[in-house]
Amino acid sequence: MPSNPLRERSGIGTGQKQLDRLFALLGLLAMLVSVGALLVLLTGLLMEGGPRLSWAFFTSYPSRFAEQAGILPAWVGTILVMAVTAVTAVPLGIAAAVYLEEYAPKHWLTDLIEINMANLAGVPSIVYGLMALGLFVYQLRLGQSILTAGLTLALLILPIVVMATREAIRAVPKSLREAAFALGATKWQTVQHHVLPSATGGILTGLILALSRAIGESAPLMTIGALSFIAFLPHAPWQPDFPFLSFEWLLDPFTVMPIQMFNWVSRPQEAFHVNAAGAGLVLMVMTLGMNGLAIYLRARYRKRIQW
Amino acid sequence: MPTNLSSPLKADVKHLSFFYGTVQALKDITLPIAGNHVTALIGPSGCGKTTYLRCFNRMHDLYPGNRYEGQIVLYPEGINIIDPSVDPLAVRMRIGMVFQKPNPFPKSIYENVAYGLRIRGATQRNQLDEKVEQALRGAALWNEVKDRLHHLAFHLSGGQQQRLCIARALATDPEFLLFDEPCSALDPTATSRVEELLAELKQRVTILIVTHNMQQAARVSDFTAFMYQGQLVEFDTTKTIFTNPANQLTEDYVTGRFG
């Protein structure tokens, strides 16, 4: 073995080197486990549910006959519920985060709110379902509707949106704020023209991750009484006459993808399990699509900004 | 103290003290600022030069727990700009600032310079164009950027970015400009360009500059204040401070014996 004078003189022991390699190996293994689990899941779903995917699967209502059953009300329901969730949680969450980060005085009360926010993000989703049942269904009498479901999921992801937005706002360097203030900008001008645009990438990423958590939720929606077998669509959000938009759908009953899956899985016939796998595949593609969008947006906004 | 400042005062600082919470960072500073001249603040790190500078545009108001005492009287009106009844925005509208590290907005060169005008309500395109060109010429940057005004400011070199920040501050016609070690992140060529610029600018504005580079203070300033541990040790014409300082501490510092 050739001697290595550099290594001898620098005093790096071979033991250190081996330890280094050992950790690299352990890290690699850990990564393979998580990637492997995902791959197994995806192939399983693909093999089982893949053949079930067809145009008819997307355009059919559920049925007593597994071969004729489809996910039409489920994916329409999911999209409508997510729309309500996004429209509610996004402006509320961003506004709350801007207030907490830029306007609120820093003292024990804001510290308490911050701790609470972190706790709320960890509350099990079914607890939100119970609260929504009491508040939206019984007190406000919104019914077991798309509106109730959207608001419930909005409450569920609100803490996540607030925390992600605060994180993104905090990452905007002080020097940028000071540059705006030194020119005579007001607080709102600084936030509106500089802080929020610079934080957009981070905020969008947080939003999409929050929404992709909401899209997979079933427990809170079952608590408020989502139907699991539904053979009609909600009212269309448009109409032929002025003002062309209709909001009747907000109060319609609904189902969503995870609940449809749950319904199918809990049936004894094997053919329905295949349907569940097919629906699972669609849901997974929806979620992966949203995550992909988050990554794309983050990369896009990062390109514009460098500190 | 120079007995005759040879030109009308732009500002008169009287018994200024400043506190970060309970920590006193500036102790009873009294210092006149001559109009249309460059006044340099020198002193070792942590002596309070930057803290002092940031009092002039009420930058400390952005963070909680800060407190001023004393007066900074701004002329010609003779108002005390650190009085709580004075709106910090009104002060910043008249006193511009250039920071230690170039901090352009993540926008185009044009929008960087136009920003101060826009928040003052300017919307007319041709008027903005004219002001932007004037400011960029004032900052000796026009010829380098006139063909790419709508490119991102981040694509400029460090020295160009700093001159862009100067142009941004100039665009709103301030009476008074604060420079916080504007050359500390720049190479020697860029530094000398900024220094030349300072000499031109003082025809129009009053300049207060913090620097830890004594040669720079000697080159660009008319008056120099030496600060140490939150106190003003000596203030005089730059020539006197560097050739014949009255205080032993000042002499030790300018001759490089400590700092």
Chai-1 contact restraints between the chains, C-beta under 6 A:
chainA,res_idxA,chainB,res_idxB,connection_type,confidence,min_distance_angstrom,max_distance_angstrom,comment,restraint_id
A,S175,B,N103,contact,1.0,0.0,6.0,A-B,restraint_1
A,A179,B,N103,contact,1.0,0.0,6.0,A-B,restraint_2
A,A182,B,N57,contact,1.0,0.0,6.0,A-B,restraint_3
A,A182,B,R92,contact,1.0,0.0,6.0,A-B,restraint_4
A,A182,B,M97,contact,1.0,0.0,6.0,A-B,restraint_5
A,L183,B,G116,contact,1.0,0.0,6.0,A-B,restraint_6
A,G184,B,L89,contact,1.0,0.0,6.0,A-B,restraint_7
A,G184,B,R92,contact,1.0,0.0,6.0,A-B,restraint_8
A,G184,B,M93,contact,1.0,0.0,6.0,A-B,restraint_9
A,A185,B,I119,contact,1.0,0.0,6.0,A-B,restraint_10
A,Q189,B,I119,contact,1.0,0.0,6.0,A-B,restraint_11
A,I305,B,P106,contact,1.0,0.0,6.0,A-B,restraint_12
A,Q306,B,F154,contact,1.0,0.0,6.0,A-B,restraint_13
